[in-house]
Amino acid sequence: MFLLYLFIMKSIDRRAAIKKLKTLIFTQKSEPIPFRTKIEKEFSSIFLPNGVEFSETTIGNVKCDLLVPEVAAKSRVMIYIYGGSFVGGSRASWRSFCASLAHASSTETYVPELHRSPEHPFPASLEDVIQVLKILLSIKQDVVLMGDSSGASLIIGSVLSLPVSSRSKIKEIVLMSPWFDLSAEAPLFNQRKNSDEIISAESLRRCADVYTYRSNLKNPLVSPMFGTEQDYENFPPIFIQAGEKEILKEQIESFAHMMFRYGINCELDFWKDMPHMFQMVDEYLPQAHLAVEKIGKHIQEKD
């Protein structure tokens, strides 16, 4: 009976996790304002974990959160770029999650407020990231770039926009459930279209269409999968963590293989039976906390 009880509770928690994570995906039926409101309702919290201190700052003309853990490395800082399908997401809705990452990695963390589509399509949010990255690279010794989902495209695009000589100051790129190919070509999705509980190929196409025009979807600054070896010259190492059940899994593996061909270190960390962005629902999935701790330990071990 006890084992049956555990199984039932585990099933209930997973359903709750899936329901919450689905609010992060801009679907064919979504409208921007209600979509953003749902994300804020589900993920915003006035309480930050682990004694992390929060303040607001401005870098260039971009407003940012600054999250400082009780124990922080002296020379290392992190920039976190949130997802939200290019349409939703905010500093407030990612603040608690980023505080957990700041604590786990012992790293001061900056979270920029990004312009959002469709009011501000490509390249507005990419320019936000580039501005913050360039300024912090000019004043900080070691910079870690971290982000999730659609934020991964912005992170890779921002580094591709830097002069080759400036890329060496980026200590590492850490990505969760990244989206590398907005062109959403069928071969990348067909195999897993029934296994992903969060994302559909149709929702990915909707997000891409809202973000930029179709003839621009293979621009490496939009879809990093289409970058050449020359584009990725002197690129920093990459660590990718994702769920095995994601529709993006084959895409992630294809990107990692491309990095290998280009001579760039790219480490993959897939979690069994986990969905897209499972790390954000630690109240339901114990694997979420373990995954965040693993990322934090990985960053600290790079010192």
N, C-alpha and C positions, 0 to 999 in steps of 0.2 A: 504493500500500500504506500509506503513512504517513497519508493522509487517511482511509483505512478504519480504521486503528488509532485515530485520534483520534475518529472517529465511535463506535466500539465502546466506548472508554473513557468518552466522554461519556454514552452510554446506560447503562453500568454505574453511573456516579456518580449519574445521575438516579434510577435504581431504588433505590440506597442512600439517597438523600435522601428519596424518597417513603416508604420503609420507616420511616425515623427519624421523619419528621413525623407519620406515622399514629399514633404513640404518644401524641400530644397530644390525640387525639379520643376522647371517651367514647362508645362505640358501644352498640348494643342488647345486645351480649354482654359488655360490660365490667362489672366489679365494682370498687367504689371503691379498696380497699386494693391489689390487684394493679395496677390502673391507675396509681395514684400511684407504686408501686414501679418500674414500667417507665419512667415519665418521669424519675425520679431516676437510674436506671441509664443512660439514654440521654443525658441533658443535664447532669448534675452533673459538675463538674471542680474539682480542688483547685488548679489553676493558673489565674491570671487574666492576660489579655493586656495588653500595652502598659504594664506597670508600674503598673497601677491598684491603689491601696491599698484594702483591705477592713477594715471594722470593724463591730461591731454596736452598735445604739443602740435606745432605746425612745422613741417619741413618743406621749404619752398613755399608753395601756396596750397599744400595738401595737408588737411587735418589728419592727425594720427593719434591713436592710443599709444601710450608708453606703459608697458607692464613690467614691473620690476620684482623678481622673486626675492625671498629673504636671503638666499645665497646665490650670487651671480658672478659669473666669470668676469674678470677685469677687462679683457680685450675683445671679447666676443659679443656681438649683437645679432639679433635675428629680425628679419622683416617677414611678416606673415601676410600672404595675399589670399583672401577668402574666396570661396566659390559663390554659388547662388545663381548659376546658369547665365551669368553676365547681366541678369535682370534684377535679381534680389541680393540679399546679403548686406551687412553693414558691420561697422566696428562693434556696435552694441550687441548684435545677435551672435557674433563670434567671440565676444570678450571673455566669457567664462572658459570656453574651450582653449583659447589662446593663453589664458592664465595658467591652465593646467600644463600646457606645453612649455611655457616659460619656466614653470617650477620644475618640471621633469628634466629639462635640459640645462637648468641653472643659467639662463640666458635672458638678458634684457630684450624685450620684444616690442617692435614697432608694428602697429597695424594701421595702414593707411585707409582713409575713407575714399572709396572709388566711385567715379562716375558710372552710371548704370544705363544700359540699353532699355528701351529703344530711344529714350530722350537723348542719350549721349552714346551713339554707336562707336564702333572702332574708328579711330584709335584712341578715344578719350581715356578709357580706363588704363590702357597700356601706357599712355603718356604720364598718368598719375604714378604708376609703378616706376617708370624710368626716372622721373624727377626725384623721387624719394631715394631710389637706389644710387643714383649718381652722387647725391649730396652725402649720404651716409658712407659711401666708399671713399669720399674725399676726407672724411674726418675720423673714421673708425678703422681699426687694424684688421679685424676678421669679421666678415659678414656672412651669415647663414641666411639663405633664402628658403622659405617654407610656404607651402600653400596646398590647396585642395581643389579637385575637380576642374572647373573652368579657370580657377586661379592659376593652375599649372600652365595653361597656355600663356597667360600674362607673364608669369615668371620666366619661362623659357624665351618668350618674345622680348622681354626687357633685356636679358643677357645677350641675345643675338643683336640687339640694338647698340650694345656697348662696343667701343673700340677693342680690338683683340687684346691690346696691351693692358686694358683695365680689368680684364676678367680674372686675373690671377689673385686679386684681393678677395674674391668670393670663395669662402672656405668650402662650402658645399651647398647643394640644392637638395632639399627634402620635399618630396611630393606624396600626397595621399590621394588615392583614387583619381589620378590625373587624366585629363582629356587632351589628347595630342593631335587628333585629326577631326576638325570640324566639318570636313567635306562629307563625312558619314557615308563613305562608300560601302555598298552592300556586303562585300566579302569580310569586312571587319566585324559585322554584327550578326550575320545569319546563324552562326554556330551557337550563340549564347542568348538568342532573343527570348527564349522561354525560361531561362534560368535566373535572370535578373529581376528581383522583386521591386526595384526602385525606378530604374530607367528603361525607357523604350527607345528604339531607333527613331521613332516619330518625334518624341520629345527632344532628342538631340538635334534633329533637323530644324525643329521650331526655334530652339535656342540659337542655333547658328544663323538662321535667317533674320532673327531679330538683332543679332550682334553686328553683322556685316552683309554686304551684297554677295551673291553666289559666286560671281567670277573672282572674288577675293579669297575664297575659302581655302585655296591651296597656297596662299602667301605664308611663308614660314613664320612670320610674326603673328599670324592667326592660327595656323596649324603647324606646329613644330615638326611634325612627321615629314614635312616636305623640305626641310633644310638640307643643304648639301654638306659634304665634308668640309669644304672651305668655310661655310657659314659657322660651323661648330669648332673652328680652330681655337685652341687654348681654353676649351670649355671646362668648367669645374666639375668635380665628381657629383654623381646623382644617386640618391637613395630613394626608392619608390616602395611605398607600402599600400596594399590594396586588398580587397576581398576576392576570393577565388570565384565567387558567383557573379561578378560584375560583367555586364555586357562589354565593358571596356578592356577586359583582360587580354584578349588577343592584340588589341591596339597597343596596350602597355608593353607586351612582350615584343611586338614588332619594333617599337621605339627603342627598347633596350638592346635588341639585336643590331639596330642601326648605330647606336652609340658604340657598341663593341666593334663594329666595322670601322668606325671613325677613330678608334683608339681612346675612347672616353670611358672611364670607370662608371658603370651603372649597376647598382645592386638592387635586386628585386626581393620583396618580402610579402608573399601572398599568404592570407589567413583563410584557413579552411572554413567553408560554409558561410563566410561573412559577406554582407552586402556593401554596396557603395557607401562610403563615408561612415562605416560602422563605428569609427573612433569617437564620433560625436554623441553617442548614446550610451555612456557608461552607466547610467541609471538602470538600463535594461540588459545590456550585454557585458558580462565580465571581461570579455576579450578586448573591449574598448579601452579599459584602463591599462591592461597589459600592453596593448599596442602603443599607447602614448608613452608608457614607461620605457618601452623598447626604443622608441625614437629618441627620447631624452638621453638614454644611456649611449646610444649610437653617436649622438652629437658630442657628448662629453668625452667619449673615447677618441675623438678626432684631435683633441688637444695635444 
